[in-house]
Amino acid sequence: MKILITGGAGFIGAHLAKKMIERGDEIVIVDNFNDYYTPQLKRDRVENVLKGLDFKLYEADIRDREKMAEIFEKENIEKIVHLAAMAGVRYSLEKPELYYDVNVMGTQNMLDLSVKHKIQNFVYASSSSVYGNNTKIPFSESDNVDAQISPYAASKKANELQAHVYSHIYKLPTAGLRFFTVYGPWGRPDMALFLFTDAIIKNKPIDVFNNGNMSRNFTYVDDIVSGIMTALDANLVCEIVNIGGDREEKLLRFIEVIEENVGKTADKNFKPMQPGDVPATVADISKLRKMGWEPTTRIEKGIKNFVSWYKTYYKVQ
Ligand SMILES: NC(=O)c1ccc[n+]([C@@H]2O[C@H](COP(=O)([O-])OP(=O)(O)OC[C@H]3O[C@@H](n4cnc5c(N)ncnc54)[C@H](O)[C@@H]3O)[C@@H](O)[C@H]2O)c1
C-alpha cells in the first residue's frame, strides 16, 4: 500500500518507516526537520535507519496547506500514519501557541486532505498524557479523559475530538493511538532515558522528579511500531487504542538498569514533581492485545540497546 508517514524523520516515524518499507509498503515521508531538538539527529535517522531503502521524502510543514495539498495531489496516498507533532510535555508550557498551531491546526489540514482524497485509514498519534491526573489504574480507553494537565496533552485530546468529528461526519476511518513513554535507539534527546544516559556518561548529576516516586509503562520502540502496524492493518473505523508496555516499572529501577549498562552510578538530584507531569501511567492494553498484538521487549534489553546505540552514535569509548 502507499502510506504517508508524517513526522517520518522523528524517533518513532523513522523506525516505523523502516519496518513498513521492509514489508513492502510504499512510503512517503513528510517532516519539517524543526529544531525542537537537533535536526541533525533527524537527518542521521533518515540516513542510517532508512539506509538502502526506497522511499520518498518531502521536507515540508503540515501547517502549509498548499504544500500539503500539492503532495496529496501528486502521490496517490491510500493510508496515513500521522505522527508529526510538537512532542514533549514540558516545552508545551513555554510555547502553548506553537503546540496548538502544529498539533491542532496541522492535524486539521491532514484530516481535511484525507477526506478530500478519500484516504482509507487515518491513524494518528495520541498520548497517554490525555489521561491527565486520572487515579483509576490501569488507564483504559473507556475511561473519561476530561482533565488534561498540559497544553501538549490538551492538543492530543483535541486530535481525538477532531478525528471523531471527521469519522462521524465524513465517514473517514480513524484510529487514535495513545502511546505510553516510548524509548529505544535513536530516541529523543528531551526524554528521560537520553537525558539520564547522557548525564551519567558525562559524570553530571541527573534530576529525579517527585523524589523518584514515579512509575511508567515504558514501551520499547519496536513494540510501538508493531502496535501501530497492527492498528493500521485492522482498518479501525473510529477508535482509540492504548499502546504501552505490559509492566509498571519504577523510575528508580529504570535508572538502575541505565547505570548497569553505562557502568557508572548516577549522581541523583531528588526534586519535587514538575508541573504538567504525572506520577504514574499504567496502560490497559487488552484492546490491542485482542487484535493479536503483544509487547515483547523488557527494559533490561531495551535500555541495553539504547545505551549501545548512544555509545556508537556519540563515539563514547
Ligand atoms: N515518544 C513518546 O514517548 C511519545 C509518547 C506519546 C505520544 N507520542 C507522539 O508520537 C508522535 C511521534 O513522537 P516522537 O517521539 O517520534 O517525536 P519526534 O519529535 O522525534 O517526531 C516528530 C517528528 O515530527 C516532525 N514535525 C514536527 N512538527 C512538524 C510540522 N509542523 N510539519 C512536519 N513535521 C513536523 C518533527 O520534525 C519530528 O521529526 C508525536 O505525535 C508524539 O506526540 C510520542
The ligand as an SDF file (V2000), in Angstrom:
LIG
                    3D

 44 48  0  0  0  0  0  0  0  0999 V2000
    7.9220    9.2650   22.2010 N   0  0  0  0  0  0  0  0  0  0  0  0
    6.9240    9.1120   23.0740 C   0  0  0  0  0  0  0  0  0  0  0  0
    7.1190    8.6240   24.2010 O   0  0  0  0  0  0  0  0  0  0  0  0
    5.5260    9.5150   22.7140 C   0  0  0  0  0  0  0  0  0  0  0  0
    4.5030    9.2840   23.6460 C   0  0  0  0  0  0  0  0  0  0  0  0
    3.2050    9.6460   23.3300 C   0  0  0  0  0  0  0  0  0  0  0  0
    2.9250   10.2110   22.0920 C   0  0  0  0  0  0  0  0  0  0  0  0
    3.9340   10.4440   21.2130 N   0  0  0  0  0  0  0  0  0  0  0  0
    3.5900   11.0540   19.9190 C   0  0  0  0  0  0  0  0  0  0  0  0
    4.1190   10.2540   18.8810 O   0  0  0  0  0  0  0  0  0  0  0  0
    4.4880   11.0780   17.7780 C   0  0  0  0  0  0  0  0  0  0  0  0
    5.9440   10.8480   17.4060 C   0  0  0  0  0  0  0  0  0  0  0  0
    6.7440   11.1520   18.5470 O   0  0  0  0  0  0  0  0  0  0  0  0
    8.3250   11.0170   18.5600 P   0  0  0  0  0  0  0  0  0  0  0  0
    8.7220   10.6430   19.9230 O   0  0  0  0  0  0  0  0  0  0  0  0
    8.7660   10.2200   17.3890 O   0  0  0  0  0  0  0  0  0  0  0  0
    8.7210   12.5680   18.3750 O   0  0  0  0  0  0  0  0  0  0  0  0
    9.7250   13.2760   17.3560 P   0  0  0  0  0  0  0  0  0  0  0  0
    9.7500   14.7170   17.7620 O   0  0  0  0  0  0  0  0  0  0  0  0
   11.0060   12.5430   17.2930 O   0  0  0  0  0  0  0  0  0  0  0  0
    8.9720   13.1050   15.9660 O   0  0  0  0  0  0  0  0  0  0  0  0
    8.0470   14.0480   15.4690 C   0  0  0  0  0  0  0  0  0  0  0  0
    8.5130   14.4530   14.0910 C   0  0  0  0  0  0  0  0  0  0  0  0
    7.5330   15.3530   13.5640 O   0  0  0  0  0  0  0  0  0  0  0  0
    8.1970   16.3940   12.8910 C   0  0  0  0  0  0  0  0  0  0  0  0
    7.3480   17.5700   12.9050 N   0  0  0  0  0  0  0  0  0  0  0  0
    7.0240   18.3360   13.9820 C   0  0  0  0  0  0  0  0  0  0  0  0
    6.2740   19.3780   13.5930 N   0  0  0  0  0  0  0  0  0  0  0  0
    6.0890   19.2560   12.2570 C   0  0  0  0  0  0  0  0  0  0  0  0
    5.4170   20.0370   11.2750 C   0  0  0  0  0  0  0  0  0  0  0  0
    4.7910   21.1710   11.6050 N   0  0  0  0  0  0  0  0  0  0  0  0
    5.4150   19.6180    9.9940 N   0  0  0  0  0  0  0  0  0  0  0  0
    6.0740   18.4760    9.6440 C   0  0  0  0  0  0  0  0  0  0  0  0
    6.7560   17.7130   10.5170 N   0  0  0  0  0  0  0  0  0  0  0  0
    6.7680   18.1030   11.8050 C   0  0  0  0  0  0  0  0  0  0  0  0
    9.4810   16.6110   13.6750 C   0  0  0  0  0  0  0  0  0  0  0  0
   10.4930   17.2340   12.9010 O   0  0  0  0  0  0  0  0  0  0  0  0
    9.8490   15.2050   14.1010 C   0  0  0  0  0  0  0  0  0  0  0  0
   10.7680   14.6160   13.2080 O   0  0  0  0  0  0  0  0  0  0  0  0
    4.1690   12.5120   18.2030 C   0  0  0  0  0  0  0  0  0  0  0  0
    2.8960   12.8520   17.7270 O   0  0  0  0  0  0  0  0  0  0  0  0
    4.1710   12.4260   19.7120 C   0  0  0  0  0  0  0  0  0  0  0  0
    3.3730   13.4500   20.2840 O   0  0  0  0  0  0  0  0  0  0  0  0
    5.2200   10.0970   21.4920 C   0  0  0  0  0  0  0  0  0  0  0  0
  1  2  1  0
  2  3  2  0
  2  4  1  0
  4  5  1  0
  4 44  2  0
  5  6  2  0
  6  7  1  0
  7  8  2  0
  8  9  1  0
  8 44  1  0
  9 10  1  0
  9 42  1  0
 10 11  1  0
 11 12  1  0
 11 40  1  0
 12 13  1  0
 13 14  1  0
 14 15  2  0
 14 16  1  0
 14 17  1  0
 17 18  1  0
 18 19  2  0
 18 20  1  0
 18 21  1  0
 21 22  1  0
 22 23  1  0
 23 24  1  0
 23 38  1  0
 24 25  1  0
 25 26  1  0
 25 36  1  0
 26 27  1  0
 26 35  1  0
 27 28  2  0
 28 29  1  0
 29 30  1  0
 29 35  2  0
 30 31  1  0
 30 32  2  0
 32 33  1  0
 33 34  2  0
 34 35  1  0
 36 37  1  0
 36 38  1  0
 38 39  1  0
 40 41  1  0
 40 42  1  0
 42 43  1  0
M  CHG  2   8   1  16  -1
M  END
$$$$
